Amino acid sequence: MFNFENRVVLITGAGSEKGIGRATALAFAEQGADLAIADLNYEGACETCEVLKAKGAKALPYRVDVTSPEACQDMVDHIIEDFGKIDVLVNNAGISQKVTVEDMTLDDVKRIFNVNFYGMFNVTKACAAEMKKAGYGRIVNLSSVSAKRGGGVFGGAHYSAAKASDLGFAKNFSREYAMYGITNNSVCPGLINTDIWKSLPDEQAQKVIDLIPMGRPGEIAEVAATIVFLASEEASYITGEEIDINGGMHMD
Ligand SMILES: NC(=O)c1ccc[n+]([C@@H]2O[C@H](COP(=O)([O-])OP(=O)(O)OC[C@H]3O[C@@H](n4cnc5c(N)ncnc54)[C@H](O)[C@@H]3O)[C@@H](O)[C@H]2O)c1
């Protein structure tokens, strides 16, 4: 459907077996992309690469802690050595924590911001310099419905705040870098059928489903398809945009 031949795609947090990152990597591979698969979980990143290579894609794993600016720069330098460029960045690495504000500690808030916001910043900054030199880039951030309506099911107020910060950053970034041929868009998934969803007791899952007009959680492939579109040539005039993927649970 889309042509990603000779495009190099970096996805962070793509080592999780049932996660959005691996599904997104597979969706890009199906469109001909080469993949740089980065994760704190290096074994998971290697597994993702094996899955991608079995589909005929070129894929290399990178161990990175996105909270470290030095590690992110080092990863980007290695990817440039290995692939020659980075055309697409998907800022997917993220963590959440279900906790009330009264039980939340400042360390909890810092930990959630470190990965979900500063991590996105570290990788984006390192890639932006390369994309600017190349005069081309596509960046897609994984935000969340929680950024817009508050969380409550799997995340706390700190998660909502960090994911909302990602949206504000992307809007400013997209204005700053449009002149260099770089776009930056965001996806805001609602409740997606990952391991975290499966961990919900049936009764609680049903209560959540009752809030979703489509009557079901989303599938990782549905999120992946939207990310691939935003990174494609077909989305060349879209920047600073946020796409909701939530079955009608929240609309704005
Ligand atoms: N699953 C959902 O319902 C849902 C909904 C909305 C948004 N999101 C967002 O989508 C993204 C992917 O979610 P998922 O459910 O697939 O998550 P997941 O837990 O399956 O995968 C996240 C990956 O990020 C990696 N990671 C964590 N900290 C890292 C760090 N410091 N450096 C590098 N990698 C790190 C983990 O090792 C893991 O492989 C996240 O940003 C999440 O907040 C998910």
The ligand as a Gaussian input file, in Angstrom:
#p B3LYP/6-31G(d) Opt

LIG

0 1
 N       -1.136000      -0.413000      25.239000
 C       -1.994000       0.603000      25.267000
 O       -3.197000       0.413000      25.491000
 C       -1.515000       2.008000      25.003000
 C       -2.457000       3.044000      24.935000
 C       -2.012000       4.353000      24.698000
 C       -0.665000       4.617000      24.529000
 N        0.235000       3.596000      24.618000
 C        1.649000       3.943000      24.432000
 O        2.178000       3.174000      23.349000
 C        3.550000       2.841000      23.596000
 C        3.739000       1.340000      23.514000
 O        2.896000       0.727000      24.461000
 P        2.842000      -0.855000      24.661000
 O        1.587000      -1.163000      25.371000
 O        3.159000      -1.528000      23.389000
 O        4.044000      -1.016000      25.720000
 P        5.019000      -2.245000      26.061000
 O        5.233000      -2.200000      27.531000
 O        4.539000      -3.508000      25.430000
 O        6.362000      -1.805000      25.320000
 C        7.101000      -0.709000      25.759000
 C        8.558000      -0.992000      25.467000
 O        9.318000       0.149000      25.898000
 C       10.533000      -0.332000      26.437000
 N       11.104000       0.657000      27.355000
 C       10.652000       1.007000      28.591000
 N       11.481000       1.884000      29.149000
 C       12.483000       2.112000      28.257000
 C       13.648000       2.910000      28.269000
 N       13.972000       3.662000      29.327000
 N       14.449000       2.907000      27.183000
 C       14.137000       2.127000      26.097000
 N       13.063000       1.329000      26.041000
 C       12.244000       1.320000      27.111000
 C       10.147000      -1.617000      27.158000
 O       11.293000      -2.456000      27.369000
 C        9.126000      -2.212000      26.204000
 O        9.721000      -3.100000      25.277000
 C        3.889000       3.449000      24.940000
 O        4.490000       4.719000      24.763000
 C        2.535000       3.590000      25.613000
 O        2.535000       4.590000      26.603000
 C       -0.150000       2.313000      24.843000

